Structures are given as structure tokens and as C-alpha cells.
Amino acid sequence: MDLKEARIVIVGAGQAGARAAEALRAAGHHGPISLVGEEEHPPYERPQLSKAVLIDKEPNPTLIRQAQDWSDLEVALLTSSSVVAADAQRRVVALANGRELSFDRLLLATGTRVRRLAELDNGPLPVRYLRSLGDALALRPELKPGRRIALVGGGVVGLEVASAAIRRGCQVTIIEKADSLLPQIGSGSLADYLRSLHSSKGARIVCGAVAKRTISGGLELNDGRLIPADLALVGVGVEPVTELALQLGLDSRRGIRVTSTGATAIEGIFAAGDVAEQWSPGHDRWMRIENWANAQNQAIATARSMAGIETAYGAPPWFWSDQYDANIQIVGNPAGGDEIVRGDTTDGRFTVASVRDGEVVGGIAVNSARDMAVLRRLVASRKRVRKSDLENPAFELKRLLAA
Ligand SMILES: Cc1cc2nc3c(=O)[nH]c(=O)nc-3n(C[C@H](O)[C@H](O)[C@H](O)COP(=O)(O)OP(=O)(O)OC[C@H]3O[C@@H](n4cnc5c(N)ncnc54)[C@H](O)[C@@H]3O)c2cc1C
């Protein structure tokens, strides 16, 4: 079979699935492409859901392409369509409505779903989660001036919603199990900065405590404290959507394990985006990378490989978060080395480089996008640097690239 004529089915019409479909066509793939998503909306940009969609006067979600553009690209976009079964021998997937789609090559881009806290669900306090456009559109009208919002989880989603809620005039309490905010990143300087940022905007921060149950008018913590609230938003991480991969017999306990070209252990079946488990040299382990840039770029590389142009992906993880007026960007593994802070963490503009064995393995830039451009190149190139240069505030970071 001519690979360029292969029938391709993509399960999951999120960032990864959508960009993969585009990249297949860009790579010269002529065969039929079906892009199947269970959400009712055509593929859209998810990062806005905890930012502009909650804050702006009008929600205005950004679609990756208008519906018509998918047909112009000759991609059959099936929305509100759940794939419920996959068969590697017969090379078919089955939709919930009984329809079967045959494939020669299959891409699993099923993403993640929120981790739910059963002990909080179905109690007397309304509890919300945020993953989809539908979730964001339902949350938006709840953020009314004076409403008391409890954010359970001080990770990126919780902190961004805290920022949006404060902008909308709500009273906010952030509850985090760990001793500091954004514990996933493992940076003391960033955690301290975020604590003072959110406190200065009026958020109450409760670290080292767990929400035990909801009560009428609030939440009870494990230490007995009561947090007054009209609504709780839970943001305690996500889990990979791997049911189809498990049916296919793929190793997918923590995500669908893939090679650098996106291939799974089954010939012709690939995985991309949040659901894919990749080897991360900067972290020395297999991991899923849950960010927009990975969903887009690892999916594009995988699509090219599916089209017969072997393309390895290995960029270090990079993501951004917007909270109030702070743009926070993180690359690589900031917890993987010794932190060197450049600039003043109290004035809302600083950079952190994390150095291990003479290499920058991770970095953080707060309102310092130019520094981040340098840090991304340093982490990717594994170029050797002198700690003394980084520690010298007068030394320009970009000189490290030339050295
Ligand atoms: C609120 C929010 C804010 C974010 N902000 C940022 C940010 O600022 N910066 C950043 O870098 N990243 C951010 N992210 C993360 C980023 O959006 C994700 O990493 C990215 O969207 C992952 O894309 P994906 O296509 O792999 O998965 P998803 O976006 O999860 O898409 C997977 C899709 O597959 C569908 N699906 C699953 N199973 C099936 C099935 N069996 N049949 C049919 N369809 C199925 C799902 O419904 C979903 O639509 C944010 C995420 C959220 C939720």
C-alpha cells in the first residue's frame, strides 16, 4: 500500500489531534483522514479556558480552525462522537452510535480527564471542575462580584482561576495540600513569589491542608478548619484517557508509551499529546508532558512519521501561565539542579536557571520572555555554562549562547 493513501483515524479532536490532522496534509498525505472527538465543539485552544474565556467581556473561545476549514482540508471532522472500541487485528474503531471506521494507521490523541475528588462531589456545596469549553462556559457566570470561591489545588489551573475570579470581584481562598503553591514545579523562589502575588491581590492561601468534605456554605479541611465558600473549583490534576489503549493491549498504566517518533508498540498505531508517555532526558524518566506546546509539536512530529517522514521529537517541556499581570514561563526541569535567581523576585520580574553538572536543566522566567527564549535554547542544546556567569547580574544571558 502507498502510505500516502492510507486511511487514517485520529481519536481525540483536541490540540494534538487537530494539529496532527493538519500536519498529515502538510506532509503530503492524500488518503482519507477522520478526526473524531467526543466534545460538541470543533477543536479549540484549551489554555484560554482558565484565562480570557473567564475574564473577558465576551467569552470568545478560539477555534483551531473554523468548521468549514476542516472540510476544505478534506478532514472528516466528527464532533459529539465517542470512540468506544478499537480492534488492532481488524483495524477498526467503533463509535458509540455503532458506526465503525476502518484504519490503516491510528493516532490516539485522547488527552486527559480531570481527577475528581469523590469526597467533595454531590455534597451541599456546588463543586466544579475545569477541562472543557463546556466547563468554562458553565463556570464563567458563577464568578460574580462578592461570591466566595474556594480553589481546591494550588496548581496552574487553580491559580489561573483564582486570578480570573479576583478580577471578576470574587473572594478567593486557595487550598493546597503541599506546603507551597505550584508544588509540581519544585521551585522555592517561584512558590514564594506566587504566594506573595496572590496574597497581594487579596486571595487567602491555605497550604498544608486538604479539603475533607463540603458543608452548607463552605468546606471542611482535614484539620477541622472551615473555609466559607459559595462554590468550590477543584484543580488537582488530570489522568490520561487510556481505555482504548488498554483494549488494544498497549502499555498504558501512566499514559500511552511512545518512541520519539510517536509510535506505540503496535505497528501502525501512534499516540500524541497529553496522553503520550515519552522519555524525558531532563527528568531521567518516562513521563507524560501536559502542555500546549508538546500537544502541538509532538503531535506534528508524530503525524509526519505517520506519513512516512520519520521525525523525532525531543524538545524539553515548556509551558506558560498567566496570572494577573504576570506571565510565567517554565522550561525543562527546574527542580533538577541548583537554582540561580537573576533579578528581584519581589518586583515581579525575574529569571531562575537551574544548573546541574554545568548544564542548564530547567528555567523559569517571570515577565521575562526574552530570558526564556535563551533558557529554552540552553536547555535544549545542553550547552555547558559557568555558574559564575549566571550568578553575575551584569552578565547578559544571551552571551551564553554565543560562548
Ligand atoms: C484550563 C486549562 C488551561 C491550560 N493552560 C495552559 C497554558 O497556559 N499553557 C500550556 O502550555 N498548557 C495549558 N493547558 C494544557 C493544554 O491545554 C493541554 O496540554 C493540551 O490541550 C492537550 O492537548 P491534547 O490534544 O493532548 O489533549 P486534550 O486537549 O485533552 O484533547 C483530547 C480530546 O480527546 C477527546 N477524547 C478523549 N477520548 C475520546 C474518545 N474515546 N472518543 C472521542 N474523543 C475522545 C477529549 O474529549 C478531548 O477533546 C491548559 C489546560 C487546561 C485544561
The ligand as a Tripos MOL2 file, in Angstrom:
@<TRIPOS>MOLECULE
LIG
   53    58     1     0     0
SMALL
NO_CHARGES

@<TRIPOS>ATOM
      1 C1         -7.9560   25.1510   31.7710 C.3       1 LIG1
      2 C2         -6.6550   24.7770   31.1080 C.ar      1 LIG1
      3 C3         -5.6760   25.7410   30.9400 C.ar      1 LIG1
      4 C4         -4.4520   25.4120   30.3400 C.ar      1 LIG1
      5 N1         -3.5000   26.3790   30.2020 N.ar      1 LIG1
      6 C5         -2.3230   26.0770   29.6360 C.ar      1 LIG1
      7 C6         -1.3170   27.0590   29.4810 C.ar      1 LIG1
      8 O1         -1.4880   28.2080   29.8520 O.2       1 LIG1
      9 N2         -0.1390   26.7030   28.8900 N.ar      1 LIG1
     10 C7          0.0920   25.4300   28.4680 C.ar      1 LIG1
     11 O2          1.1890   25.1600   27.9580 O.2       1 LIG1
     12 N3         -0.8420   24.4590   28.5970 N.ar      1 LIG1
     13 C8         -2.0440   24.7570   29.1760 C.ar      1 LIG1
     14 N4         -3.0090   23.7870   29.3060 N.ar      1 LIG1
     15 C9         -2.7170   22.4200   28.8590 C.3       1 LIG1
     16 C10        -3.0130   22.2230   27.3730 C.3       1 LIG1
     17 O3         -4.2030   22.8350   27.0300 O.3       1 LIG1
     18 C11        -3.0450   20.7290   27.0990 C.3       1 LIG1
     19 O4         -1.7620   20.2270   27.3390 O.3       1 LIG1
     20 C12        -3.4860   20.3950   25.6850 C.3       1 LIG1
     21 O5         -4.7680   20.9110   25.4180 O.3       1 LIG1
     22 C13        -3.5010   18.8850   25.4870 C.3       1 LIG1
     23 O6         -3.9740   18.5990   24.2150 O.3       1 LIG1
     24 P1         -4.3680   17.0940   23.7960 P.3       1 LIG1
     25 O7         -4.9420   17.2170   22.4370 O.co2     1 LIG1
     26 O8         -3.2430   16.1900   24.0400 O.co2     1 LIG1
     27 O9         -5.4920   16.6560   24.8310 O.3       1 LIG1
     28 P2         -6.9300   17.2700   25.0970 P.3       1 LIG1
     29 O10        -6.8950   18.7430   24.9340 O.co2     1 LIG1
     30 O11        -7.3660   16.7040   26.4060 O.co2     1 LIG1
     31 O12        -7.8360   16.6820   23.9330 O.3       1 LIG1
     32 C14        -8.2150   15.3450   23.8690 C.3       1 LIG1
     33 C15        -9.5920   15.2730   23.2670 C.3       1 LIG1
     34 O13        -9.8930   13.9140   23.0180 O.3       1 LIG1
     35 C16       -11.2590   13.7010   23.3010 C.3       1 LIG1
     36 N5        -11.4580   12.2550   23.5330 N.ar      1 LIG1
     37 C17       -10.9290   11.5060   24.5320 C.ar      1 LIG1
     38 N6        -11.3210   10.2130   24.4030 N.ar      1 LIG1
     39 C18       -12.0890   10.1470   23.2930 C.ar      1 LIG1
     40 C19       -12.7920    9.0900   22.6440 C.ar      1 LIG1
     41 N7        -12.7600    7.8260   23.1100 N.pl3     1 LIG1
     42 N8        -13.5070    9.3860   21.5360 N.ar      1 LIG1
     43 C20       -13.5360   10.6490   21.0450 C.ar      1 LIG1
     44 N9        -12.8910   11.6870   21.6240 N.ar      1 LIG1
     45 C21       -12.1750   11.4440   22.7320 C.ar      1 LIG1
     46 C22       -11.4910   14.5610   24.5310 C.3       1 LIG1
     47 O14       -12.8580   14.8310   24.7190 O.3       1 LIG1
     48 C23       -10.6740   15.8030   24.1630 C.3       1 LIG1
     49 O15       -11.4540   16.7290   23.4630 O.3       1 LIG1
     50 C24        -4.2330   24.0960   29.9080 C.ar      1 LIG1
     51 C25        -5.2260   23.1150   30.0790 C.ar      1 LIG1
     52 C26        -6.4260   23.4560   30.6740 C.ar      1 LIG1
     53 C27        -7.4890   22.4010   30.8660 C.3       1 LIG1
@<TRIPOS>BOND
     1     1     2 1
     2     2     3 ar
     3     2    52 ar
     4     3     4 ar
     5     4     5 ar
     6     4    50 ar
     7     5     6 ar
     8     6     7 ar
     9     6    13 1
    10     7     8 2
    11     7     9 ar
    12     9    10 ar
    13    10    11 2
    14    10    12 ar
    15    12    13 ar
    16    13    14 ar
    17    14    15 1
    18    14    50 ar
    19    15    16 1
    20    16    17 1
    21    16    18 1
    22    18    19 1
    23    18    20 1
    24    20    21 1
    25    20    22 1
    26    22    23 1
    27    23    24 1
    28    24    25 2
    29    24    26 1
    30    24    27 1
    31    27    28 1
    32    28    29 2
    33    28    30 1
    34    28    31 1
    35    31    32 1
    36    32    33 1
    37    33    34 1
    38    33    48 1
    39    34    35 1
    40    35    36 1
    41    35    46 1
    42    36    37 ar
    43    36    45 ar
    44    37    38 ar
    45    38    39 ar
    46    39    40 ar
    47    39    45 ar
    48    40    41 1
    49    40    42 ar
    50    42    43 ar
    51    43    44 ar
    52    44    45 ar
    53    46    47 1
    54    46    48 1
    55    48    49 1
    56    50    51 ar
    57    51    52 ar
    58    52    53 1
@<TRIPOS>SUBSTRUCTURE
     1 LIG1         1 GROUP 0 **** ****
